[in-house]
Amino acid sequence: MKFEEARRNMLECQLRPNKVTDEAVLSAMGALPRELFLPEALRPIAYVDDDIEIAPGRYIMEPFILARLIQSATPQPEDVALVVGAGSGYSAAVLARICDTVFALESNMELAASTTTLLSDLVLDNIIVVEGALADGVPQQGPFNIILINGAISSVPDCLKNQLAEGGRMVAVLEDGNGMGRATLARRDTTGVSQRVLFDAAISVLPGFEKEAGFVF
């Protein structure tokens, strides 16, 4: 498999045609070896335009949806970001090539351990992997300029909303229980949190969130 060629095709055939224009995001995804974030048997399909299951109930997000979510969060070099449901670490790695520091929260102990090893091997030393309940976030390290929820959820707990810094942005896909989802951006300012729908998106559900757990965008 010619992974470098597949990576270029991802940029030119999946990302750019789907309104991904931020050069920092394109550069990050064009440089990262996405295949290394998958189990070895799945590496030949690393660049397909679909979610890929990396562990029971856990997925690496479809490239263009991830790219558009990150682009919508407008990451800056000085930002501190939180990825909720880090999985194998790919989303955190994309953000880490743009932001100052990324906290990668993962509830699966085996995934957290393997992700820590991989990120170390890739010398992505501005990512801190944290093991814990996804819906709790990492309040002791907040507030965060960016929070990315790495999978579809029906609602967001208040404690995650409260971990946004002033001017902070949260991106997530909110699904309605019928397989339909909407990528949504929330922003905190001095008056509270406002939100808007970005685009329709269908991605795999992230376990660990209950509908009654908190506010809905």
JOBELUR-V710350 format. One record per helix or strand of 2 or more residues. SS is the DSSP state (h for helix, s for strand). FROM is the first residue (numbers start at 0). TO is the last residue. If there is no record, write none. Layout:
# JOBELUR-V710350
ss=SS from=FROM to=TO
ss=SS from=FROM to=TO
This chain:
# JOBELUR-V710350
ss=h from=2 to=17
ss=h from=22 to=30
ss=h from=33 to=36
ss=h from=39 to=44
ss=s from=51 to=54
ss=s from=57 to=59
ss=h from=62 to=71
ss=s from=79 to=83
ss=h from=89 to=95
ss=s from=100 to=105
ss=h from=108 to=120
ss=s from=126 to=130
ss=h from=133 to=135
ss=h from=138 to=140
ss=s from=143 to=152
ss=s from=155 to=156
ss=h from=157 to=160
ss=s from=163 to=174
ss=s from=180 to=188
ss=s from=191 to=199
ss=h from=210 to=212
ss=s from=213 to=214
